[in-house]
Amino acid sequence: MTARGDVPLLPDDAILLHVGPHKTGTTAIQGALATARPQLQESGILYPGSRLEHNKQAAAAIQRSLGWEHRKVDRGQWLTLADVVTNHPGRSVVSSEVFCEADVDSAKQIIDDLGRERVRVVVTLRPLEKLLPSNWQQYIKSGYRVTYPEWLTDVLESREKRPITPSFWIRNNHPAVVRRWIEAVGDPQRVLVVIVDAAHPRGLFDSFEDILQLPRNSLNADESGPSNRSLSAYEVELLRQLNRRARRDVPYDDYYRLVKRGAVRTLVEGRTPEPHEPRVTTPGWAIERAREFSKSDVADIGAMGVHVLGDLDSLAPTTPVGDDEAVDVTAVPVDLAAAFTFNLLEAAISTKPAPAAPAAVESAVVRLETVGHKLDRAIARVRRRLGALRPS
């Protein structure tokens, strides 16, 4: 039985697991789901938590390390979310692009944690050529220092080698992502592929409404939410130059707090690049190479037996490719540098961690606690002896 054309009808207690990949409209659909939480609840659909997405829980589920210090998130964060979802009697949606990085074993464990019979997996896809500049920028926002031309040359050489950013092909070898989740869930009919098409801006929202059997316009772009615009060539080069210096000496927690979640977020949300400001441009050779991958991807995914919502062929565009070269930025405007520096200072002031107790105070507290424990034990011994001396 199906609903709305070729969209499969979900069981009443289905858990819809949206696994990304990155930069495929994930923030847009997560913002729509988060904004619609009250309305979804009225329809018996749970979008758990209070955040836009479930990235930390997903990182915990696949034990993915965060930052250049390679720390992992406590798996308990995932198990707590899984417990909330599995105890909800109706439908639930869990969404994080981090899930796309799961290997088969991790993916199977995730499915088992949620309940194999209940889970349906959604993969959102865009043309690979559109993902190149946005993915590179995400790496720069996470502390990487490689230039765009160097990065393109490295990642597009082959899917078989480990590039500078190994996670790129883990995320963006799209047939491999879909295949891993088919193997994990055990049935291609339980995997849905949603094609994100820039020519149809509402297509992503319509597809999720159809999957969840929601009325039209139940899910909409969250205009009040955080901006997710791309950085201009000036902005990303400023950040890249900062990374060249910061990554040597700055702990990742401080970088995340001050730069990624502080100065960069404020820059994206509070600044509009000037009309003449150069944007990050993908050179023609890289677009052609990406299309070679995409053509075989379309054939591979089409043969997998999964439900496809949208035009699968649109993943491999055939429009003419220009001869643009990547922009080479050697300097950035002074006002941009000043604004970014101010954002850093503001982040440092507004998110300043609570001061740590001086070592002398900490050692004094430890000594007092030790004395207290010893006194408690001494009192207990005296009471036992007094009790022994009492006449029976």
N, C-alpha and C positions, 0 to 999 in steps of 0.2 A: 504493500500500500504506500502511496506517495502523497505529498502535499505540494500544491503550487508547482505543477509541472514535474520536473525530474528531481525535486528535492525530497529526500527520504523523510518519512514521518518519524520523529523521534519518540522513543518510549516516554511515558509520563515521568519516569524517574531518571532520565538520561543525564549524564554529566558530559557537557561539551567542553573538550579540551582543545583550546586554540594554541598552537605551538609556533606561531610566527610563519616564516623567519623574520628577521629584523628588516625594518624599513619597507614593509609591505602593507602599509596602512594600519599597522598594529596600534600605534598611539591613537589614531583616529577612532578605531572601533572600541578601544579600551576607554577612551574618554566618553564615548556615547553610552557604553554599558554602565560606567560609573555614574554618569549624570542621571541615567534612567533607573537607578537602583530601586527607588520607591515604586515606580510603575511596574518594574519587573517583579517585585515582591508581590504586588497585587495579582499578577498572573501566575504566581507560584514558582517564579524563577529566581534563584539565588545567584547574585554576583558577589561573592564573599569579600569581607574586609572593607576598608575605607579608602584605600589607595586606588590609583588609576589602574594598576596592574599587579601581577603576582610574581615579580621578578626575583625577589629575595627567596621566596618559597621555592621557585623553580631552580634557582642556583643551589639551594640546599638539597633539593631532590636529586640533582645530577652530580652533586658534590663538585661543582665548578668553582675554581678559585677566583678570587676577586683581586684585581690590581696586581702591581709588579711584586708585591710581597707574598703572593700566592696563598692567601688565607682563604679558608673555606667556611661557608655559612653552616651553622649548626643544623643538622638534619631535622631536629625537632620542629623547626619553623615550618618545614613541609608537612610533617606528620600532623601538626596542629591544623593546618589548612585542610588536609585530606580528611581529618576527622570531622570537621565542620561540614564539609561537602557531603560525605557519605551518610551523615546523620540527617541531612535535609531530605524530606520525603519526595519533593518534587524535582524539577529540573534545576541544574546548576551550570554555570559557565566559569571556567578557569582560564585565564589568558596570560601568557608570557612568551615573548619571542625567545627567551633563554631555553625553553624546552626543545627548540629545534636542534640544539647542540647535543642532545642526549644520544648516547650510543644505544645499541639494541638492548643490552642488558638493563641499562638504566631506564629506558623507555618501558620495558616489560615490567620492571618494579613499580614504576609510576602507575601503570594500568592496574596492576594487582592492588596497589594501595588504594585506588579509587573504586575498584570493583569492576572486573573484566566485562561483565554483561552490561554494565551501565554506560561505559565510556564510548563516545564518538569523537573522532579526532578531526580538527579543521586545520588545514594548511592554507595560508594566504600567499599568493605569488604575484610578482610583478616582473616585467622584462629585466633580465640581468643587466643590460646596459644602463637602465635607470638606477640600479642599485649601487653602481660603482662609486660615484662621487659621495653619496650619502653614507655608504659603509666606510669609506676612507675617513670622512669627517668624524664618524663615531670613534674610530680608532684614535684619531688625534685628540678627541675630547677625553679619551681614557689614558692619555699620557704618551702616545706614540710620537715619533719624531721624523718619520720617513716622508719624503716629498711625494706628491701625487704621481708624477711621471715614474719615479722609482718604484712606487707601490704597484702601479698598473703593470709595469714590465714584469715584476716579480709574480704577482698573483695570476696573470693571464698566460704565463708561459705554459703551465700544465696543471691539471687537477691532481696529478699523481704526486707531485713534489710538495714539500712543506714550505710554503712561502713565509715572508716576514711575519704575516699575521695568519697562523694556521687555522684559526677559527673561521676565516672567510669561506673556505670551501666546505668546511663542516656545515656551515649555515646555508651556503648558496649553491651547493651541488643539489639542485632541487629534486631530481629523480631519486637521489640517495636519501634525502630527508623523507620523502613520501614513502619510499621502500622500507626505511627503518620503522616508521610508525605502522605501516601495514603489518610488518612482521610482529611488532609489539602487540597490536590489538587483535591480530589473528584473522582478519577478514577485510579485504579491500573495500567491501560495501559499508564498512564502518569508518571509512576515511573520506572526507569531503575536501576538495580542492576549490578554493574561491579565487578567481582571477580578478586582480585589481587593475582596472582600466581607467587611465586618466581621462579618456574621452567620455566616460560615464561616472561622474563624481559620486552619485548616489548608489552606484552599483554595489559597493562594499556593504553599506548599511542595509540595502534591500536584501542582499544575500543572507545576512545574519538574521534579518527579520523573517525571511522565508524558512530558514533552518529552525528557528525557535517558534515558528507559527505565530508571529506577532503581527498586529495590524501595521499597515504602511505608516511611516513617519514615527514609529515608536522609538527608533534609534536615529539620532541626528548628530551632526558635528557639534562638538562643544566649543562654541565661540568664546566662552568665558574662560576656558581652560588655558594651560600654559602653551605658548607658541612652540611649534616644532619646526620652524623654518630652518633652511640650510644656512650655514655661515657663508659670508662673501669670501672671495679670495684673500682680501686684506685681513679679515677677521681670523680665518683659519691659519694664515701664515703667522700672525701675531701669537696665536696659541701654540703653534708648532715650535716657534723660537723659544717661547717660555718653557715648553717641555724639554728642549735640549738642555736647559740648565736645571730645571726643577727635578727631573727624574733621578738625577745623580744623588741628591741630598734630601729631598722632601719625602717624608713618609706618605704612603698612599692615602691613609685616612685623612691627613691634612690636605692633600691634593684634591681628594673627592669633595671635602667640605668647602674649601676655599675657592677652588678653581671650577671643577665640573658642576657642582651644585650651587656654587656661589657666583663667581664672576661671569662664567660662560652663560649660565641660565639667565642672569640679569641682562647680559648683552643681547641674547636672543629675544627675550621678552620685551626689553625696553628700548631697543635701538632698531631703526629702519635704515638699511643701507642706502646710500645715495644712489640716484638713478645711474650715474656714470661709474659706480663702483663695480669692478670686474667680478664676475661669478666664477666658480670653479667649473672648468670646461673639460669634458672628456675628449681626447683627440680621436680622429676618425679611425685610426688603426685599431684602437682599443674597442671601439664600438663594433667594428667588423669582427674582431676576435670574439667578443661577447656573443654576437649573433651566431657564430659557428657553434658555440656551446648550446645556445638556446634552441637551435633547430633540432638537434638530437634530443634535447630535453623534452620538447613537445611530443615527439614520437614515443619516447620512453614512457612518459606519464600517461599518454593516451592509451597505451597498451596495458595499463596496470589494473583496469577494472574499477577504478575509484569513481565516485560521483564528482563531476566537474561543473561548477557554476560559473558561467561566463565563457568567453571565447578563448580556448586554450591556444589557438594559433596566434593570438595577439602577443604571446610571450616572445615571439620571434618576428619583430617588425621587418618590413621590407621597404620602408621609406628610404630615400637617398641619404647617404652619409656624407656630411661635410668634411672639410679638410682642417678643421680647427685643431689647434695645438693647446696643450694645457697652459694656463696663464702662469708666467714666471714673475712672482712678486719679490722685489728686492727691498722695498720700503713700504711702510704703512703710514697713513695720515697721523699727524700729531694728536688731533682731537680723539681719534679712536684709541690710541695708546693711553691717553690721559683718562678716558672714560673707563677703559679696562682696568687701569691701575686703581681708580677710585672704587670700582666694583669689588676689587680684591680687598681693599681696606675696609669697605663696608661689610663684606662677608666675614672678615677677621673679627670685626667688632661685634656684629650681631650674632655670630655663632661661636663666640669665645668659650672654650670648654671651662667648666668649673675648675678653679685652681686646686691642684693636688695638695694634700696635707703635707706640711714639711716632714722631712724624715725623722726629725727629733720628736715631733708630735706623734707620728705613726708608731715609733718605737716605744714611746711612753704609753700609748694606748695598749700596745701588745703586752707591755710589762704589767699594766694594771689588770688586763684580762687574765694574765697568767697568775698573778697574785690572787685574784678573785677565785679562780678555779682551785688553787691550792687551799684557800680559806674554806671553800665549800667542802672540800674533801676532809679537811681537819675537823670541821664541825660535825660532819657525818660520823667520823670515827669516835669523837667524844660521845655523841648520842648513843652509838652502839655500845660503848663501854658502860655508860650510865645505865643503859637498859639491862646490861648483863649483871650489874651490881644490885638492881632492884630485887627485893625478896619476891619469891614466887607465891 
